[in-house]
Amino acid sequence: MIQPTQLEGVQIITPRVFSDNRGSFCETYNQDTLASFGIDTAFVQDNQSWSRDAGTIRGLHFQTPPAAQAKLVRVLVGEIWDVAVDIRAGSPTYGQWTGVTLSADNNRQLLIPAGFLHGFVTRQPGCLVAYKCSNVYVPTCEGAVRFDDPDLAIDWGIPAADAVLSDKDAAAGSFAELQTPFTYEASA
């Protein structure tokens, strides 16, 4: 099942789960199935992150062209609050965010196109998150915005002072300082 969010292009994907007395099975990625829903993103890199503590925030990240990345995010163990922020200049939702709970239990995935910031907070200790990327990681193209930027006012569900951050994320710039390389193109 594909469910759009209020941000054009950001979609919640919930695969069918088949359960029996052994447990369950679901297909987590099928290029042909996604193409039947109009999603033709080609993924070239798989990433995985493990976070020891609840309250760990990773983000808000993006990569600039020519290495801009779309991401397909899912949780293997635990639960996260996953967030996307529109940074496409000229977009009617520029600067707006959406969030969704992704967990090992609900099997949801979040598709985040290029042109969006991405980040998440772990809601449980020991979270294991996997995501597909449409481009390889290029350090010279990476960018970040502070998770607690007041102009974005994202509700992470925890006090900002309790967030567990990397040094790089703690030093990220403000949304007001962002010089976005992305331009909104209305879909036909």
Residue pairs with C-beta under 8 A, 6 or more apart in sequence:
1 13
1 14
1 16
2 11
2 12
2 13
2 37
2 39
3 11
3 12
3 13
3 14
4 10
4 11
4 12
5 11
5 12
5 84
5 98
5 100
6 93
6 96
6 98
7 84
7 86
7 93
7 96
7 97
7 98
7 116
8 91
8 93
8 187
9 111
9 113
9 115
9 116
9 187
10 84
10 98
10 110
10 111
10 112
10 113
10 116
11 39
11 110
11 111
12 100
12 108
12 109
12 110
12 111
13 34
13 72
13 108
13 109
13 110
13 111
14 106
14 107
14 108
14 109
15 26
15 27
15 28
15 107
15 109
16 26
16 27
17 24
17 25
17 26
17 107
18 24
18 25
18 26
19 25
26 107
27 33
28 74
28 107
28 109
29 43
29 72
29 132
31 42
34 40
34 41
39 111
41 70
41 72
41 111
41 113
41 134
42 134
43 70
43 72
43 132
43 133
43 134
44 133
44 134
44 135
44 136
45 132
45 133
45 135
45 136
45 137
46 130
46 131
46 132
46 133
47 130
47 131
47 132
47 133
47 137
48 76
48 128
48 129
48 130
48 131
49 58
49 128
49 129
50 126
50 127
50 128
50 129
51 58
51 78
51 122
51 125
51 126
51 127
51 129
51 164
52 125
52 126
53 122
53 125
53 164
54 122
54 123
54 124
54 125
54 127
55 121
55 122
55 158
55 162
55 163
55 164
56 121
56 122
56 127
56 163
56 164
56 165
57 119
57 120
57 121
57 122
57 147
57 156
57 163
57 164
57 165
57 169
58 119
58 120
58 166
58 169
59 83
59 117
59 118
59 119
59 120
59 144
59 147
59 169
60 83
60 85
60 117
60 118
60 119
60 144
60 145
60 146
60 147
60 149
60 152
60 172
61 117
61 118
61 119
61 142
61 143
61 144
62 68
62 69
62 87
62 114
62 116
62 117
62 118
62 142
62 143
62 144
63 69
63 114
63 135
63 137
63 138
63 141
63 142
63 143
64 141
64 142
64 143
64 181
65 114
65 141
65 181
65 182
66 141
67 135
67 136
67 137
67 138
67 141
68 114
68 115
68 134
68 135
68 141
68 181
68 182
69 114
69 133
69 134
69 135
70 111
70 112
70 113
70 114
70 133
70 134
70 135
71 110
71 111
71 112
71 118
71 131
71 132
71 133
71 134
72 109
72 110
72 111
72 112
72 131
72 132
73 82
73 102
73 109
73 110
73 112
73 118
73 120
73 129
73 130
73 131
74 102
74 107
74 108
74 109
74 110
74 129
74 130
74 131
75 102
75 103
75 104
75 127
75 128
75 129
75 130
76 104
76 128
76 129
76 130
77 104
77 126
77 127
77 128
78 103
78 104
78 122
78 123
78 124
78 125
78 126
78 127
78 128
79 101
79 102
79 103
79 104
79 105
79 122
79 123
79 124
79 127
80 101
80 102
80 103
80 120
80 121
80 122
80 123
80 127
80 129
81 99
81 100
81 101
81 120
81 121
81 123
81 156
81 157
82 99
82 100
82 101
82 102
82 110
82 118
82 119
82 120
83 97
83 98
83 99
83 117
83 118
83 119
83 120
83 121
83 154
83 156
84 97
84 98
84 99
84 110
84 112
84 116
84 117
84 118
85 95
85 96
85 97
85 116
85 117
85 118
85 145
85 152
85 154
86 93
86 94
86 95
86 96
86 97
86 115
86 116
87 94
87 95
87 115
87 116
87 117
87 178
87 180
87 182
88 94
88 115
88 116
88 180
88 182
88 183
88 184
88 185
89 180
89 182
89 183
89 184
90 183
90 184
91 115
91 184
92 184
94 184
95 151
95 152
95 175
97 152
97 154
99 154
99 155
100 108
100 110
101 108
101 123
102 108
102 109
102 110
102 120
102 129
112 118
114 134
114 135
114 182
115 182
115 184
117 145
119 147
120 129
121 156
121 157
121 158
121 163
123 157
143 178
144 168
144 169
144 172
144 173
145 152
145 172
145 173
145 174
145 175
145 178
146 169
146 172
146 173
146 174
146 175
147 154
147 156
147 160
147 163
147 165
147 169
147 172
148 154
148 156
148 160
148 163
149 174
149 175
149 176
151 174
151 175
151 176
152 175
156 163
